[in-house]
Amino acid sequence: MNKLDIVGQIANLKEIDYKNTLAITSIIELLIEKGILDSDEVAAKAQYLEAQTLSEIRRNNRFGIRTDFR
């Protein structure tokens, strides 16, 4: 695999990430508009999941990888 292949794969991942983010954002916005969720619930859940994820990463960090992303 050469550098051009890697750059191409990274570009594809960025495009996929963008499309996934757009889809998720659209779904969240529709749920908020329909009154099924409110933005505070979404924000609270996102903060909870982020804390859980970072906590799990720190707990399982056997390789000394930097985890202080803030």
N, C-alpha and C positions, 0 to 999 in steps of 0.2 A: 504494500500500500504506500503510495507516494503522498507528498504534501498536498498536491492538487486534489486527490481523492478525499483526504481528511478535511480540507477546506470545504469541499462540496458537501460532505456529510454534515459538517457543522451548519452550513447554510440551510440544509434540509431540516435539521433539528430546530433551528430558529423559526423556520416557517411553520412547522408542526406545532411548536410551542405557542406561537402567536395565534394560530387557529384554535387551539385548545383553550387558551386564555380568553379569546373572544367568545367562544361558545359558552364557557362557564360564566363569564360576566353577563352575557345575554340572559341566561337562565336565571341568575340571581336577580337581575333587574326586573325581569318579568314576574318573578315570585313576589318581589317587593311591591311592584305596581298593582298586583292583584290582591295585595293585603295578606298573603299567605305567610310571608316573613316580613320583618322590619329590619332596617339597616343596622340597628343596634344588636339584634340577634346574630346577624351575619358577622359583624365585627367581633362580638364576644366569642363566637365559635372559632373564628379564624385565630384569635389570640390564644385560645385554649389549645387548639391543635398545634400551633407553632410552639407553644411552651412544651407540649407533650413530645413533639418531634425533637426539639433541641435537647430536652431532658434525656430522651432515649439515646440520642447520638452521644451525648456526654457520658452516659452510663456505659455504653458499649464501645467507647473509644479506646481501643487497645493499641492503636498505632501512634498515639500522640498527635493526632491531626488537630489543627487549630479549629476551635468551635466557638470562639468569641466573635460572632459575626456582627455584633451591634456596634 
